[in-house]
Amino acid sequence: MGVRKPIGALLAGAAMMLTAAGALAEYPDKTITMVVPYAPGGGGDTFTRAIAEEAKEIFGVNILVENRTGAGATIGVGSVARSAPDGYTIGFVSTSPVVLAPNFSNVPYDPSKDLTYLAQFIVSPHPFMVRADSQWQTFDEVLAWAKANPGKLRWSTAGPRGAPHIATEAAFRKEGVEAVFVPMKGSSEVLAGLLGDTLDAGVISDYAVPMQAGQIRVLAEIGPRPIPGLDVPTYKDKGYPMTPTIFFGLAGPAGLPDAVIAKWNDAMAKIVETERFKETAKRLGGQISFLPHAEFQPTVLDDIASTRKALVDLGMLDKK
């Protein structure tokens, strides 16, 4: 014979279930914290604050932006990964702390398991470029010359062991090219090297102004998507092993409810179309590229896996 529960207990249980369901349906109903793992005033901070202002109007709740800096942005990202999966702590994420840093240092999260990648909103093209008066008109011409002249092609990126460096080394490896990587600090130094003839090629994000000034020629794009307005191949077109997306996006901890993911996807689809956001992107030189969770999550996971494989294959990382 079954045990009979008092009617009061049954009613209380039903009320709790209804309350929980109602709370989820009402998300958000309190302040949301948006974590920026970089210092105030930078690109990540500026984009996050622009998003927060628009999201306040969409959600009707206060949004608090907190800068939790340090350890190459991994402290802030780690705090998001460890937060409760209720949608009230969301963070700015980018390629460096998610795709690159975990390969070179101990970080307080597993980027493949501990984060829900909600939406991408900006990508930063990183084209392979040469000086405007260079002998090379196409990327294939560079490759052909480099194969015929091993160890002669001098090239650089804004920093060693970044995605542009690793992806291009992997591309050269596949093509059988032996080139000389010249370590430099920052895009301005690379551009100066190109214009001063101490470099033959470079891969940096700051290409628009020197290209418009007739100083450089863009020959390829390291990422999977073409650069709008430029008819040059991507590393994906060439079939190279690593075609990284240099992205800005939002993430939460693993296990976020589908309803929370849907709310943020709907909000971000609207936010990237606002004049305030478009003006911010134009001012900071970002290319608006919205990807919802269903596309952003697998894109990031693929970048994580391909980057690690490329690092191992290139001997830049011990296989673990």
Residue pairs with C-beta under 8 A, 6 or more apart in sequence:
23 29
24 257
24 259
25 259
27 87
27 257
27 259
27 260
27 263
28 59
28 61
28 87
28 88
28 263
29 61
30 61
30 88
31 61
31 62
31 63
31 64
31 88
32 55
32 59
32 61
32 62
32 63
32 64
32 87
32 88
32 89
32 90
33 63
33 64
33 65
33 66
33 88
33 89
33 90
34 48
34 51
34 52
34 63
34 64
34 65
34 66
34 90
34 91
34 92
34 250
35 66
35 68
35 76
35 77
35 79
35 80
35 89
35 90
35 91
35 92
36 44
36 45
36 48
36 65
36 66
36 67
36 68
36 76
36 91
36 92
37 44
37 67
37 68
37 69
37 73
37 74
37 75
37 76
37 77
37 91
37 92
37 93
37 97
38 44
38 45
38 67
38 69
38 73
38 76
38 92
39 45
39 67
39 69
40 67
43 248
43 284
43 286
44 92
44 94
44 248
45 65
45 67
45 92
46 280
46 284
47 92
47 121
47 122
47 248
47 280
47 281
47 284
47 286
48 65
48 92
49 65
50 276
50 277
50 280
51 121
51 250
51 268
51 271
51 277
52 63
52 65
53 276
54 267
54 270
54 271
54 274
54 276
54 277
55 63
55 267
55 271
56 62
56 63
58 267
58 270
58 271
59 263
59 267
67 76
68 75
68 76
68 79
69 75
69 76
70 76
71 105
71 107
72 96
72 97
72 101
72 105
73 94
73 96
73 97
73 101
74 97
74 101
74 105
74 107
74 108
74 109
75 108
76 91
76 92
76 97
77 91
77 93
77 97
77 98
77 107
77 109
77 115
77 251
78 107
78 108
78 109
79 89
79 91
80 89
80 90
80 91
80 93
80 115
80 251
80 252
80 253
81 108
81 109
81 114
81 115
81 253
81 254
82 108
82 109
82 253
83 89
83 252
83 253
84 253
85 116
85 252
85 253
85 254
85 255
85 256
85 257
86 256
86 257
86 260
87 252
87 256
87 257
87 260
87 263
87 264
89 252
89 253
90 118
90 250
90 251
90 252
90 264
91 250
91 251
91 252
92 248
92 249
92 250
93 115
93 117
93 248
93 249
93 250
93 251
94 246
94 247
94 248
94 249
95 163
95 244
95 245
95 246
95 247
95 303
96 162
97 107
97 111
98 111
98 115
98 251
98 300
98 304
99 111
99 163
99 244
99 300
99 303
99 304
99 307
100 161
100 162
100 163
100 307
101 107
102 109
102 110
102 111
102 304
103 307
103 308
103 311
103 317
104 161
104 317
109 115
111 300
111 304
112 301
112 304
112 305
113 254
114 253
114 254
115 251
115 252
115 253
115 254
116 251
116 252
116 253
116 254
116 255
116 256
116 261
116 293
116 297
117 249
117 251
117 293
117 296
117 297
117 299
117 300
118 249
118 250
118 251
118 252
118 256
118 261
118 264
118 265
118 268
118 293
118 296
119 249
119 250
119 264
119 265
119 268
119 290
119 291
119 292
119 293
119 296
120 245
120 247
120 248
120 249
120 289
120 290
120 291
120 295
120 296
120 299
121 248
121 249
121 250
121 268
121 271
121 272
121 277
121 288
121 289
121 290
122 247
122 248
122 249
122 281
122 286
122 287
122 288
122 289
123 223
123 225
123 245
123 246
123 247
123 248
123 286
123 287
123 289
124 205
124 246
124 247
124 248
124 285
124 286
124 287
125 205
125 207
125 221
125 223
125 227
125 246
125 287
126 157
126 163
126 164
126 203
126 204
126 205
126 221
126 222
126 223
126 246
127 203
127 204
127 207
127 218
127 219
127 220
127 221
127 222
127 227
127 230
127 232
128 139
128 142
128 168
128 201
128 202
128 203
128 218
128 219
128 220
128 221
128 222
129 194
129 201
129 202
129 203
129 204
129 207
129 211
129 216
129 217
129 218
129 219
130 136
130 142
130 194
130 200
130 201
130 202
130 216
130 217
130 219
131 194
131 195
131 197
131 215
131 216
131 217
132 214
132 215
132 216
132 217
134 200
134 217
135 141
135 145
136 142
136 145
136 217
136 219
137 217
138 219
139 219
139 220
139 232
139 233
139 238
142 153
142 201
142 219
143 175
143 177
145 153
146 152
146 153
146 172
146 175
146 177
146 178
146 179
147 175
147 176
147 177
150 177
150 178
151 178
151 179
151 180
152 179
152 180
153 177
153 179
153 180
153 200
153 201
154 179
154 180
154 182
154 198
154 199
154 200
154 201
155 168
155 179
155 180
155 181
155 182
155 199
155 200
155 201
155 202
155 203
156 181
156 182
156 183
156 184
156 189
156 190
156 193
156 199
156 202
156 203
157 164
157 165
157 168
157 184
157 190
157 202
157 203
157 204
158 164
158 184
158 185
158 186
158 187
158 189
158 190
158 204
158 205
159 165
159 184
159 185
159 186
160 181
160 183
161 316
163 222
163 242
163 244
163 246
163 307
164 203
164 204
164 222
164 244
164 246
165 181
165 203
166 242
166 244
166 307
166 310
166 311
166 314
166 316
167 222
167 235
167 240
167 242
167 243
167 244
167 310
168 203
168 222
169 181
169 310
169 314
169 316
170 240
170 241
170 242
170 310
170 313
170 314
171 235
171 238
171 240
171 241
171 242
172 178
172 179
173 313
173 314
174 239
174 240
174 241
182 193
182 198
182 199
184 190
184 193
187 204
187 205
187 206
188 206
190 199
190 202
190 203
190 204
191 202
191 204
191 206
191 210
191 215
191 216
193 199
193 202
194 201
194 202
194 215
194 216
195 210
195 215
203 222
205 246
205 285
206 285
207 216
207 218
208 285
210 216
211 217
211 218
218 227
218 230
218 232
219 232
220 232
220 233
220 234
220 235
220 238
221 227
221 230
221 232
221 233
221 234
221 235
222 234
222 235
222 243
222 244
223 234
223 235
223 236
223 243
223 244
223 245
223 246
224 234
224 235
224 236
224 243
224 245
225 234
225 245
225 289
226 232
226 234
227 287
228 287
234 243
235 242
235 243
236 243
241 306
241 309
241 310
241 313
242 306
242 307
242 309
242 310
243 306
244 303
244 306
244 307
245 299
245 303
247 289
247 299
247 300
248 286
249 291
249 296
249 300
250 264
250 268
252 260
252 264
261 293
264 293
265 292
265 293
268 290
268 292
269 290
269 292
271 277
272 278
272 288
272 290
277 288
278 288
280 286
281 287
281 288
291 299
308 317
311 317
312 318
312 319
